[in-house]
């Protein structure tokens, strides 16, 4: 399956097709990112589909949970285009192959958390929205995860909001995690930390130590964080997916999972997706939204034909051997 308009249409259209009832709930409450967030949402939806196919077929796991530590309000309004697209929590409730048994969503802002709960309740009754700092409630969340539960966690950082101790506590339980690592922004904070005690403290909490002091730029900071995951948790298979914004802006999605006897074959589609995303220009997402909403007539010049994966679900069966 090449990267063509039909492929992109199938990934982006579901983000735009939001139930009217959801849009009318607190219509002035939304997150306002740039168009490059569409790439992040595509990647999340892509893995949610794979994940729910696998875990739901695994007899060992009795419950499948979705956990989000920085949930937002459930809707995003793209700054440059004004398009309203589904946020990550709504994606988890609508683009999963099998429904999660529970959605545990943490959001610090009261207005956003209330809007999120109302929106999610339209889609599923199995939702718990926690209006609190995720660093303060993570121990309670983990305490309520059973021995035979498995989770997919999404940590959508805008900066350094989530402490390493929070990530490490979550990773004491069985589950996969996707972390939005703000590579370029963290690099700028490191530069300021030389003269700012407050920034130094934030970085120490984020990394759990001062290894960031020995970094040599954005790539190094990302590698140090991935190394931290591998060293201090049992998630030994870690993949990063780059997302480009305008000029030098960039963040990386980190996917961390356990090594399984089946060899983690579901990572292959994500590796292929990573290669594909790396080929996207910084304005690709805006052009995609323009064509899908009728503002632009063609994307022919912006697609690079490339084979990204083959949907051979014999792999899904083998990766159930955990």
C-alpha positions as CSV (number, residue, x, y, z in Angstrom):
1,X,0.0,0.0,0.0
2,X,1.7,3.2,-1.2
3,X,1.6,6.5,0.5
4,X,-1.1,8.1,-1.7
5,X,-4.1,10.3,-1.3
6,X,-6.4,7.5,-0.4
7,X,-4.0,6.3,2.3
8,X,-3.8,9.8,3.8
9,X,-7.6,10.3,3.5
10,X,-8.2,7.1,5.4
11,X,-6.0,8.4,8.3
12,X,-7.0,12.0,8.5
13,X,-10.7,11.9,7.7
14,X,-11.6,10.1,10.9
15,X,-9.9,12.9,12.8
16,X,-12.2,15.4,11.1
17,X,-15.4,13.4,11.3
18,X,-16.5,14.3,14.9
19,X,-20.0,13.8,16.0
20,X,-22.0,17.0,16.0
21,X,-23.1,16.5,19.6
22,X,-19.5,16.4,20.7
23,X,-18.6,19.7,19.0
24,X,-21.5,21.5,20.6
25,X,-20.3,20.6,24.2
26,X,-18.3,23.6,25.6
27,X,-17.5,24.8,22.0
28,X,-15.0,27.4,23.2
29,X,-12.9,24.8,25.1
30,X,-10.3,23.2,22.9
31,X,-6.5,22.9,22.5
32,X,-5.0,25.0,19.7
33,X,-1.9,23.3,18.2
34,X,-0.2,23.8,14.9
35,X,-1.1,21.5,11.9
36,X,1.9,19.2,12.7
37,X,-0.2,17.7,15.5
38,X,-2.1,15.8,12.8
39,X,1.0,13.6,12.3
40,X,1.0,12.8,16.0
41,X,-2.6,11.9,16.0
42,X,-2.2,9.7,12.9
43,X,0.6,7.8,14.7
44,X,-1.5,7.4,17.8
45,X,-4.5,6.1,16.0
46,X,-2.3,3.8,14.0
47,X,-0.9,2.2,17.1
48,X,-4.2,2.1,19.0
49,X,-5.6,0.0,16.1
50,X,-2.7,-2.5,16.3
51,X,-2.6,-2.5,20.1
52,X,-6.3,-3.3,20.6
53,X,-6.2,-6.1,18.0
54,X,-3.3,-7.7,19.9
55,X,-4.2,-7.3,23.5
56,X,-7.9,-8.2,23.1
57,X,-6.8,-11.6,21.6
58,X,-4.4,-12.3,24.5
59,X,-6.1,-14.6,27.0
60,X,-3.7,-13.7,29.8
61,X,-4.9,-10.1,30.0
62,X,-8.4,-9.7,31.6
63,X,-8.7,-5.9,31.2
64,X,-7.4,-3.5,28.6
65,X,-7.1,0.1,29.7
66,X,-6.2,3.4,28.1
67,X,-4.4,5.9,30.3
68,X,-3.6,9.5,29.4
69,X,-1.7,11.8,31.8
70,X,-2.2,15.1,30.0
71,X,-5.6,14.6,28.3
72,X,-6.7,18.1,27.3
73,X,-10.3,18.7,26.4
74,X,-10.7,16.0,23.7
75,X,-10.8,18.5,20.8
76,X,-8.1,20.3,18.9
77,X,-8.6,23.5,16.8
78,X,-5.7,23.8,14.2
79,X,-4.3,27.3,14.5
80,X,-3.5,27.9,10.8
81,X,-6.7,26.4,9.4
82,X,-9.4,26.6,12.0
83,X,-10.2,22.9,11.5
84,X,-11.6,21.0,14.5
85,X,-10.1,17.5,14.9
86,X,-10.5,14.8,17.4
87,X,-8.0,14.8,20.3
88,X,-6.1,11.8,21.5
89,X,-8.8,10.6,24.1
90,X,-11.6,10.7,21.5
91,X,-9.3,8.9,19.1
92,X,-8.7,6.1,21.7
93,X,-12.5,5.8,22.1
94,X,-13.4,5.8,18.4
95,X,-10.5,4.4,16.3
96,X,-9.7,1.4,18.4
97,X,-10.4,-2.1,16.9
98,X,-11.7,-3.3,20.2
99,X,-13.0,-0.9,22.9
100,X,-10.9,-0.5,26.0
101,X,-12.4,-1.7,29.2
102,X,-11.7,1.6,30.9
103,X,-10.4,5.1,29.9
104,X,-8.4,6.8,32.7
105,X,-7.8,10.4,31.7
106,X,-5.9,13.0,33.8
107,X,-6.3,16.7,33.1
108,X,-5.1,19.5,35.4
109,X,-7.2,22.4,33.9
110,X,-10.7,22.2,35.3
111,X,-12.6,23.6,32.3
112,X,-10.8,21.1,30.0
113,X,-11.4,18.2,32.3
114,X,-15.1,18.9,32.5
115,X,-15.5,19.3,28.8
116,X,-13.5,16.1,28.2
117,X,-15.7,14.1,30.5
118,X,-18.9,15.3,28.9
119,X,-17.5,14.6,25.4
120,X,-16.2,11.1,26.3
121,X,-19.5,10.1,28.0
122,X,-21.2,10.4,24.6
123,X,-18.8,7.7,23.3
124,X,-18.4,5.4,26.3
125,X,-19.6,5.0,29.9
126,X,-16.3,3.5,30.9
127,X,-14.4,6.7,31.5
128,X,-12.8,8.2,34.5
129,X,-11.6,11.8,34.3
130,X,-9.3,13.0,37.0
131,X,-8.9,16.8,37.5
132,X,-5.5,16.8,39.1
133,X,-1.7,17.0,38.5
134,X,-0.7,13.6,37.0
135,X,2.5,13.6,39.1
136,X,0.3,13.6,42.3
137,X,-2.2,10.9,41.3
138,X,0.0,8.4,39.5
139,X,0.5,6.2,42.6
140,X,-3.3,5.8,43.0
141,X,-3.8,5.0,39.3
142,X,-1.2,2.3,39.4
143,X,-2.6,0.9,42.7
144,X,-5.9,0.3,40.9
145,X,-4.3,-1.7,38.0
146,X,-4.8,-5.4,38.5
147,X,-2.3,-8.2,38.0
148,X,-4.0,-9.2,34.7
149,X,-4.6,-5.7,33.4
150,X,-2.7,-4.3,30.4
151,X,-2.7,-0.6,29.4
152,X,-1.7,1.7,26.6
153,X,-0.6,5.1,28.0
154,X,-0.2,8.3,26.1
155,X,1.8,11.1,27.7
156,X,1.4,14.1,25.4
157,X,3.9,16.6,26.9
158,X,4.0,20.2,25.8
159,X,7.2,20.6,27.8
160,X,8.6,19.1,31.1
161,X,5.2,18.5,32.8
162,X,5.7,14.8,33.7
163,X,8.4,13.8,36.1
164,X,10.6,10.8,35.5
165,X,9.3,9.3,38.8
166,X,5.8,9.4,37.3
167,X,6.8,7.6,34.2
168,X,8.8,5.0,36.2
169,X,5.9,4.4,38.5
170,X,3.6,3.8,35.6
171,X,6.0,1.4,34.0
172,X,6.0,-0.9,37.1
173,X,2.8,-2.3,35.6
174,X,2.2,-4.2,32.4
175,X,1.6,-1.9,29.5
176,X,2.9,0.1,26.5
177,X,3.6,3.8,26.6
178,X,3.8,6.6,24.0
179,X,5.6,9.8,25.1
180,X,5.6,13.0,23.2
181,X,9.2,14.1,23.7
182,X,9.6,17.8,22.9
183,X,13.1,17.5,21.6
184,X,13.7,21.1,20.3
185,X,12.0,22.8,23.3
186,X,13.9,20.7,25.8
187,X,17.1,21.7,24.1
188,X,16.2,25.4,24.6
189,X,15.5,24.8,28.3
190,X,18.9,23.1,28.7
191,X,20.4,26.3,27.3
192,X,18.6,28.4,29.8
193,X,19.4,26.1,32.7
194,X,23.0,27.3,32.8
195,X,21.7,30.5,34.4
196,X,18.3,29.4,35.7
197,X,17.9,27.3,38.9
198,X,14.2,26.9,38.2
199,X,14.9,25.3,34.7
200,X,17.7,23.2,36.2
201,X,15.2,21.8,38.8
202,X,12.6,21.1,36.1
203,X,15.1,19.2,34.0
204,X,16.3,17.2,37.0
205,X,12.7,16.2,37.7
206,X,12.0,15.4,34.1
207,X,15.1,13.2,33.6
208,X,15.2,11.9,37.2
209,X,18.9,12.9,37.3
210,X,21.3,15.4,35.8
211,X,22.3,13.4,32.7
212,X,20.9,16.2,30.5
213,X,23.9,18.3,31.5
214,X,26.1,16.1,29.3
215,X,23.9,16.5,26.1
216,X,25.1,17.9,22.8
217,X,21.8,18.9,21.3
218,X,18.2,17.7,20.6
219,X,19.2,14.2,19.3
220,X,21.4,13.6,22.3
221,X,18.7,14.7,24.7
222,X,16.3,12.2,23.1
223,X,18.9,9.4,23.2
224,X,19.5,10.1,26.9
225,X,15.8,9.8,27.7
226,X,15.5,6.5,25.7
227,X,18.6,5.2,27.5
228,X,16.9,6.1,30.8
229,X,13.8,4.0,29.9
230,X,15.9,1.0,28.9
231,X,18.1,1.2,32.0
232,X,15.5,1.7,34.7
233,X,12.5,-0.2,33.4
234,X,11.8,-3.5,31.7
235,X,10.8,-1.7,28.5
236,X,13.8,-2.7,26.3
237,X,12.2,-2.1,22.9
238,X,12.0,1.6,22.3
239,X,11.2,3.3,19.0
240,X,11.1,7.0,18.2
241,X,9.0,8.6,15.5
242,X,10.0,12.2,14.4
243,X,7.5,14.9,13.8
244,X,8.6,18.1,12.0
245,X,7.1,21.6,12.4
246,X,8.1,24.9,10.8
247,X,11.7,25.9,10.7
248,X,13.7,23.9,13.3
249,X,10.7,22.9,15.4
250,X,10.5,19.2,16.1
251,X,9.3,16.6,18.6
252,X,9.6,12.9,18.8
253,X,7.1,10.2,19.8
254,X,8.7,7.6,21.9
255,X,7.1,4.1,21.9
256,X,8.3,1.8,24.7
257,X,7.3,-1.8,25.2
258,X,8.5,-5.0,26.7
259,X,10.6,-7.5,24.8
260,X,8.3,-10.5,24.1
261,X,9.0,-14.1,23.1
262,X,7.2,-13.4,19.9
263,X,9.8,-10.7,19.0
264,X,7.5,-7.7,19.1
265,X,6.4,-8.1,15.4
266,X,3.9,-5.2,15.8
267,X,6.8,-2.8,16.0
268,X,7.6,-3.4,12.3
269,X,4.5,-1.4,11.1
270,X,5.5,1.4,13.5
271,X,9.1,1.4,12.2
272,X,7.8,1.7,8.7
273,X,5.5,4.5,9.8
274,X,8.4,6.2,11.4
275,X,10.3,6.2,8.1
276,X,7.2,7.6,6.4
277,X,6.8,10.4,8.9
278,X,10.4,11.3,8.5
279,X,9.7,12.0,4.8
280,X,6.9,14.4,5.5
281,X,7.7,18.1,5.0
282,X,6.9,20.5,7.9
283,X,3.8,21.9,6.0
284,X,2.6,18.5,4.8
285,X,-0.2,18.3,7.4
286,X,-1.7,21.7,6.5
287,X,-1.8,20.7,2.9
288,X,-3.5,17.4,3.8
289,X,-6.2,19.3,5.8
290,X,-6.6,21.7,2.9
291,X,-7.3,19.0,0.4
292,X,-9.6,17.0,2.7
293,X,-11.7,20.1,3.5
294,X,-11.9,21.3,-0.1
295,X,-9.6,24.3,0.3
296,X,-7.0,22.8,-2.1
297,X,-7.6,20.6,-5.1
298,X,-4.6,18.3,-5.3
299,X,-1.7,16.9,-3.3
300,X,0.0,15.1,-6.2
301,X,3.2,17.0,-5.7
302,X,3.5,16.2,-2.0
303,X,3.2,12.5,-1.9
304,X,6.2,10.2,-2.0
305,X,5.3,6.7,-3.0
306,X,6.7,4.2,-0.5
307,X,5.7,0.8,0.8
308,X,5.1,1.2,4.6
309,X,3.7,-2.1,5.7
310,X,1.8,-5.2,4.7
311,X,-1.2,-6.1,6.8
312,X,-0.3,-9.7,7.6
313,X,-2.1,-10.5,10.8
314,X,-0.2,-13.8,11.2
315,X,2.2,-11.4,12.9
316,X,-0.6,-10.4,15.3
317,X,-1.1,-14.0,16.3
318,X,2.6,-14.5,17.0
319,X,2.9,-11.4,19.1
320,X,0.2,-12.6,21.5
321,X,3.0,-14.8,22.9
322,X,4.0,-12.5,25.8
